[in-house]
Amino acid sequence: MRRLTLAGVLVLFAQVSAGCEEDPVGTTENIVIQLSGIKEGDIVSGVVEKSKNVTTESGNPYGAFLQHVRTALGRNPSRIEVTRAEITLDGSSRGVISLQDLFAAQVDVYLDADIGGTVPVARVTAPTGMGPVACSVIATTDSLAPIMDALLSGNFRVGVRGATNRLPTDDFDARLDVRIGFAAFE
């Protein structure tokens, strides 16, 4: 008969704990950041890029998400994670009729903070059609750590960046919707 030692109990506890996922205190799946006015002037070295402050959308849904979480906890959460992202080309775009007209290869959705820098959070390769196109979330707790204070205060920008075949002399005006989800943890 095998006896369970203290070391065995700790290993068993670690294995059971690793299988349990922490439930978020709050989530939001549909914060839409409308990036309008993506034009030829936004192309630098074959890359098109545009960003916008998360708090500038009507009703400030990210701010409402933070307030809900703070009310539930009585304080800030310990961390915020990105749960999903997708991009859609708005039908009112001019000179661009599909995502492949704007992006030639990999597209990154990123979060950018004045302190902590820029963190790619989701990625899609060669998006087609108008969308919505789901992006693979690549952000981790560790990669978001440098901008966590900005995430907790709502002081950051959401942006997209991708290689383009467009030229700085092309005449176009693209509008993208970036739909991004967040989860807050105790």
Secondary structure, 3 states (H helix, E strand, C coil): CCCCCHHHHHHHHHHHHHHCCCCCCEEEEEEEEEEEEEEHHHEECCEEEEEEEHHHCCCCHHHHHHHHHHHHHCCCCCEEEEEEEEEEECCCCECCCCHHHHCCCEEEEEEEECCCEEEEEEEEECCCCCCCEEEEECCCHHHHHHHHHHHHHCCCEEEEEEECCCCCCCCCEEEEEEEEEEEEEC
